[in-house]
């Protein structure tokens, strides 16, 4: 039995194979419509989600399986004091696979030690979000035709953004990728993530301006400043609109720039960008379903 808690639980070959399967599902949906007939997925979301939870549910239904679960901690026995471990032990008696999101860092690791069935980490606090990373990688591969030899800028909340932490970890295993981290000093990429790059002698720079650096980027990954992670609301109010990507800021960008965002968006990408052919964030949403279908198949050995 295998779990997916961190993107490094998968080898590069396994990631590449999952992307190939995801691409095949996207082209040949009917071929996969009964692959999980009779199987059940539990979506245990202790933290709010739209895309991740619904894409997992849509993925399992599209594979011919069924889903059950909850979308809020308030809907679970957590409010009665039940531990994560006991919740997982209980739910894994009912289903074949579990996708769990939790606000506590390390919650997915606890779940993995308490389960009878495969567990997928659908986000644990500010820590990791491996299935979003698979979604990002599939979208980059689709847009660029490769997962190597490019410069990627990551902009916004790099301190609390679990999506960028996982993506750096994944891309650090591919060849010749340069990183530009764009953030205010208060929201810099954590040292533990930078250390991954330092240990491999991978080039990165830390800057504060989109406009001065966008010319060199092949990919721009925007992130939301996450209000729910801030203890000081005044600091959030001061930082929330530091980066707003609009047409003016894109004037000097490459014609084939790929703009990504894990969503939800607040103010950090102006709606006027949505029809720009470089905007790929809604393609990410679509690809999230197909790559999660591929992952479910892999973990269930279907």
Secondary structure, DSSP 8 states (H G I E B T S, - for coil): ---BSSGGGS-HHHHHHHHHHHHHHHH-GGGGTTTTTT-EEEEEESS--SHHHHHHHHHHHHTT-EEEEESSGGGSGGGGT--HHHHHHHHTTT-SEEEEEESSTTHHHHHHTS-SSEEEEEEETTS--HHHHHHHHHHHHHHHS-SSSEEEEEES-TTT-HHHHHHHHHHTTSSSEEEEEE--GGG---HHHHHHHHHTT--EEEES-STTTGGG-SEEEE----GGG-S-HHHHHHHTTS--B-TTTTTTS-TT-EEEE-S--SSSB-GGGTTSTTB-HHHHHHHHHHHHHHHHHHHTT-
